[in-house]
Amino acid sequence: MDGHDVFSVSTLHALYYTQYIIAILITLLNIIYNIYPIMLQQYNRLRMVQMRKKQNMRS
């Protein structure tokens, strides 16, 4: 079970027991938890695109 599953199960559990504030808090924490990896992946993808363009220009 990875982090995404834990957040999903926790949110569903909170919603089942009508703990809406807790469900919203867990969802917000999930978003914050995942922002850095998403941004890092986008940054690395852009770097790879630039590197490929440079390689294509050389050949």
PADRENSE-132624 format. One record per atom (N, C-alpha, C): chain; atom name; x, y, z. Coordinates in steps of 0.05 Angstrom, whole numbers, plus 5000, padded with zeros to 4 digits. Layout:
% residues N
{unit->A	site->CA	c1->X	c2->Y	c3->Z}
...
END
This chain:
% residues 59
{unit->A	site->N	c1->5017	c2->4977	c3->5000}
{unit->A	site->CA	c1->5000	c2->5000	c3->5000}
{unit->A	site->C	c1->5018	c2->5025	c3->5000}
{unit->A	site->N	c1->5015	c2->5041	c3->4980}
{unit->A	site->CA	c1->5032	c2->5065	c3->4978}
{unit->A	site->C	c1->5017	c2->5089	c3->4990}
{unit->A	site->N	c1->5030	c2->5112	c3->4989}
{unit->A	site->CA	c1->5018	c2->5136	c3->5001}
{unit->A	site->C	c1->4991	c2->5144	c3->4990}
{unit->A	site->N	c1->4988	c2->5141	c3->4964}
{unit->A	site->CA	c1->4963	c2->5148	c3->4951}
{unit->A	site->C	c1->4940	c2->5131	c3->4962}
{unit->A	site->N	c1->4945	c2->5105	c3->4966}
{unit->A	site->CA	c1->4924	c2->5087	c3->4976}
{unit->A	site->C	c1->4917	c2->5094	c3->5005}
{unit->A	site->N	c1->4937	c2->5101	c3->5021}
{unit->A	site->CA	c1->4931	c2->5108	c3->5049}
{unit->A	site->C	c1->4914	c2->5133	c3->5050}
{unit->A	site->N	c1->4920	c2->5153	c3->5034}
{unit->A	site->CA	c1->4904	c2->5177	c3->5033}
{unit->A	site->C	c1->4875	c2->5171	c3->5024}
{unit->A	site->N	c1->4873	c2->5154	c3->5003}
{unit->A	site->CA	c1->4846	c2->5148	c3->4992}
{unit->A	site->C	c1->4829	c2->5133	c3->5013}
{unit->A	site->N	c1->4841	c2->5112	c3->5025}
{unit->A	site->CA	c1->4826	c2->5097	c3->5045}
{unit->A	site->C	c1->4819	c2->5114	c3->5069}
{unit->A	site->N	c1->4837	c2->5131	c3->5077}
{unit->A	site->CA	c1->4831	c2->5149	c3->5100}
{unit->A	site->C	c1->4809	c2->5168	c3->5094}
{unit->A	site->N	c1->4809	c2->5179	c3->5070}
{unit->A	site->CA	c1->4788	c2->5198	c3->5062}
{unit->A	site->C	c1->4761	c2->5184	c3->5060}
{unit->A	site->N	c1->4761	c2->5160	c3->5048}
{unit->A	site->CA	c1->4736	c2->5145	c3->5046}
{unit->A	site->C	c1->4725	c2->5137	c3->5074}
{unit->A	site->N	c1->4743	c2->5130	c3->5092}
{unit->A	site->CA	c1->4736	c2->5123	c3->5119}
{unit->A	site->C	c1->4723	c2->5148	c3->5133}
{unit->A	site->N	c1->4736	c2->5171	c3->5130}
{unit->A	site->CA	c1->4725	c2->5195	c3->5142}
{unit->A	site->C	c1->4698	c2->5203	c3->5130}
{unit->A	site->N	c1->4695	c2->5200	c3->5104}
{unit->A	site->CA	c1->4669	c2->5206	c3->5092}
{unit->A	site->C	c1->4647	c2->5186	c3->5101}
{unit->A	site->N	c1->4655	c2->5161	c3->5104}
{unit->A	site->CA	c1->4635	c2->5141	c3->5113}
{unit->A	site->C	c1->4624	c2->5148	c3->5141}
{unit->A	site->N	c1->4641	c2->5158	c3->5158}
{unit->A	site->CA	c1->4633	c2->5165	c3->5185}
{unit->A	site->C	c1->4625	c2->5195	c3->5187}
{unit->A	site->N	c1->4619	c2->5207	c3->5164}
{unit->A	site->CA	c1->4610	c2->5235	c3->5162}
{unit->A	site->C	c1->4629	c2->5255	c3->5175}
{unit->A	site->N	c1->4654	c2->5250	c3->5174}
{unit->A	site->CA	c1->4675	c2->5268	c3->5184}
{unit->A	site->C	c1->4685	c2->5285	c3->5161}
{unit->A	site->N	c1->4669	c2->5304	c3->5151}
{unit->A	site->CA	c1->4674	c2->5318	c3->5127}
{unit->A	site->C	c1->4699	c2->5336	c3->5130}
{unit->A	site->N	c1->4702	c2->5349	c3->5152}
{unit->A	site->CA	c1->4726	c2->5366	c3->5156}
{unit->A	site->C	c1->4751	c2->5350	c3->5155}
{unit->A	site->N	c1->4751	c2->5326	c3->5167}
{unit->A	site->CA	c1->4775	c2->5309	c3->5166}
{unit->A	site->C	c1->4780	c2->5299	c3->5138}
{unit->A	site->N	c1->4758	c2->5293	c3->5123}
{unit->A	site->CA	c1->4761	c2->5284	c3->5095}
{unit->A	site->C	c1->4773	c2->5306	c3->5078}
{unit->A	site->N	c1->4765	c2->5331	c3->5082}
{unit->A	site->CA	c1->4776	c2->5354	c3->5067}
{unit->A	site->C	c1->4805	c2->5358	c3->5075}
{unit->A	site->N	c1->4811	c2->5356	c3->5100}
{unit->A	site->CA	c1->4839	c2->5359	c3->5110}
{unit->A	site->C	c1->4857	c2->5338	c3->5098}
{unit->A	site->N	c1->4848	c2->5313	c3->5098}
{unit->A	site->CA	c1->4864	c2->5291	c3->5086}
{unit->A	site->C	c1->4868	c2->5296	c3->5056}
{unit->A	site->N	c1->4847	c2->5305	c3->5042}
{unit->A	site->CA	c1->4850	c2->5311	c3->5014}
{unit->A	site->C	c1->4869	c2->5333	c3->5008}
{unit->A	site->N	c1->4868	c2->5354	c3->5024}
{unit->A	site->CA	c1->4887	c2->5377	c3->5021}
{unit->A	site->C	c1->4916	c2->5367	c3->5027}
{unit->A	site->N	c1->4919	c2->5351	c3->5047}
{unit->A	site->CA	c1->4946	c2->5340	c3->5053}
{unit->A	site->C	c1->4956	c2->5323	c3->5030}
{unit->A	site->N	c1->4938	c2->5308	c3->5018}
{unit->A	site->CA	c1->4945	c2->5291	c3->4996}
{unit->A	site->C	c1->4955	c2->5308	c3->4972}
{unit->A	site->N	c1->4942	c2->5330	c3->4967}
{unit->A	site->CA	c1->4950	c2->5348	c3->4946}
{unit->A	site->C	c1->4978	c2->5359	c3->4952}
{unit->A	site->N	c1->4982	c2->5369	c3->4976}
{unit->A	site->CA	c1->5008	c2->5380	c3->4984}
{unit->A	site->C	c1->5029	c2->5359	c3->4982}
{unit->A	site->N	c1->5023	c2->5335	c3->4991}
{unit->A	site->CA	c1->5042	c2->5313	c3->4991}
{unit->A	site->C	c1->5051	c2->5306	c3->4963}
{unit->A	site->N	c1->5034	c2->5309	c3->4943}
{unit->A	site->CA	c1->5040	c2->5302	c3->4916}
{unit->A	site->C	c1->5050	c2->5324	c3->4898}
{unit->A	site->N	c1->5049	c2->5349	c3->4907}
{unit->A	site->CA	c1->5058	c2->5371	c3->4890}
{unit->A	site->C	c1->5087	c2->5369	c3->4882}
{unit->A	site->N	c1->5105	c2->5364	c3->4902}
{unit->A	site->CA	c1->5133	c2->5364	c3->4896}
{unit->A	site->C	c1->5140	c2->5342	c3->4875}
{unit->A	site->N	c1->5132	c2->5317	c3->4878}
{unit->A	site->CA	c1->5139	c2->5297	c3->4857}
{unit->A	site->C	c1->5128	c2->5305	c3->4830}
{unit->A	site->N	c1->5104	c2->5316	c3->4829}
{unit->A	site->CA	c1->5093	c2->5324	c3->4803}
{unit->A	site->C	c1->5109	c2->5346	c3->4790}
{unit->A	site->N	c1->5117	c2->5366	c3->4806}
{unit->A	site->CA	c1->5133	c2->5388	c3->4795}
{unit->A	site->C	c1->5160	c2->5378	c3->4787}
{unit->A	site->N	c1->5172	c2->5361	c3->4803}
{unit->A	site->CA	c1->5199	c2->5350	c3->4796}
{unit->A	site->C	c1->5197	c2->5334	c3->4770}
{unit->A	site->N	c1->5176	c2->5318	c3->4766}
{unit->A	site->CA	c1->5174	c2->5303	c3->4742}
{unit->A	site->C	c1->5171	c2->5321	c3->4718}
{unit->A	site->N	c1->5156	c2->5342	c3->4720}
{unit->A	site->CA	c1->5153	c2->5361	c3->4698}
{unit->A	site->C	c1->5179	c2->5375	c3->4692}
{unit->A	site->N	c1->5194	c2->5383	c3->4712}
{unit->A	site->CA	c1->5220	c2->5396	c3->4709}
{unit->A	site->C	c1->5239	c2->5377	c3->4694}
{unit->A	site->N	c1->5240	c2->5352	c3->4703}
{unit->A	site->CA	c1->5258	c2->5332	c3->4690}
{unit->A	site->C	c1->5250	c2->5326	c3->4661}
{unit->A	site->N	c1->5224	c2->5326	c3->4656}
{unit->A	site->CA	c1->5214	c2->5321	c3->4629}
{unit->A	site->C	c1->5223	c2->5344	c3->4611}
{unit->A	site->N	c1->5221	c2->5369	c3->4620}
{unit->A	site->CA	c1->5229	c2->5391	c3->4604}
{unit->A	site->C	c1->5259	c2->5391	c3->4599}
{unit->A	site->N	c1->5275	c2->5383	c3->4619}
{unit->A	site->CA	c1->5304	c2->5381	c3->4615}
{unit->A	site->C	c1->5311	c2->5359	c3->4594}
{unit->A	site->N	c1->5296	c2->5337	c3->4595}
{unit->A	site->CA	c1->5301	c2->5316	c3->4575}
{unit->A	site->C	c1->5294	c2->5325	c3->4547}
{unit->A	site->N	c1->5273	c2->5340	c3->4544}
{unit->A	site->CA	c1->5265	c2->5351	c3->4518}
{unit->A	site->C	c1->5287	c2->5369	c3->4507}
{unit->A	site->N	c1->5297	c2->5387	c3->4525}
{unit->A	site->CA	c1->5319	c2->5405	c3->4516}
{unit->A	site->C	c1->5344	c2->5390	c3->4509}
{unit->A	site->N	c1->5351	c2->5369	c3->4524}
{unit->A	site->CA	c1->5374	c2->5353	c3->4517}
{unit->A	site->C	c1->5371	c2->5339	c3->4490}
{unit->A	site->N	c1->5348	c2->5329	c3->4485}
{unit->A	site->CA	c1->5343	c2->5315	c3->4459}
{unit->A	site->C	c1->5345	c2->5335	c3->4436}
{unit->A	site->N	c1->5335	c2->5359	c3->4440}
{unit->A	site->CA	c1->5337	c2->5380	c3->4419}
{unit->A	site->C	c1->5366	c2->5386	c3->4413}
{unit->A	site->N	c1->5382	c2->5388	c3->4434}
{unit->A	site->CA	c1->5411	c2->5394	c3->4431}
{unit->A	site->C	c1->5425	c2->5371	c3->4416}
{unit->A	site->N	c1->5418	c2->5346	c3->4423}
{unit->A	site->CA	c1->5430	c2->5323	c3->4410}
{unit->A	site->C	c1->5422	c2->5323	c3->4380}
{unit->A	site->N	c1->5397	c2->5329	c3->4374}
{unit->A	site->CA	c1->5388	c2->5329	c3->4346}
{unit->A	site->C	c1->5401	c2->5351	c3->4330}
{unit->A	site->N	c1->5408	c2->5373	c3->4343}
{unit->A	site->CA	c1->5421	c2->5395	c3->4329}
{unit->A	site->C	c1->5450	c2->5388	c3->4322}
{unit->A	site->N	c1->5463	c2->5372	c3->4339}
{unit->A	site->CA	c1->5490	c2->5364	c3->4335}
{unit->A	site->C	c1->5493	c2->5343	c3->4313}
{unit->A	site->N	c1->5473	c2->5326	c3->4309}
{unit->A	site->CA	c1->5475	c2->5305	c3->4289}
{unit->A	site->C	c1->5464	c2->5312	c3->4263}
END
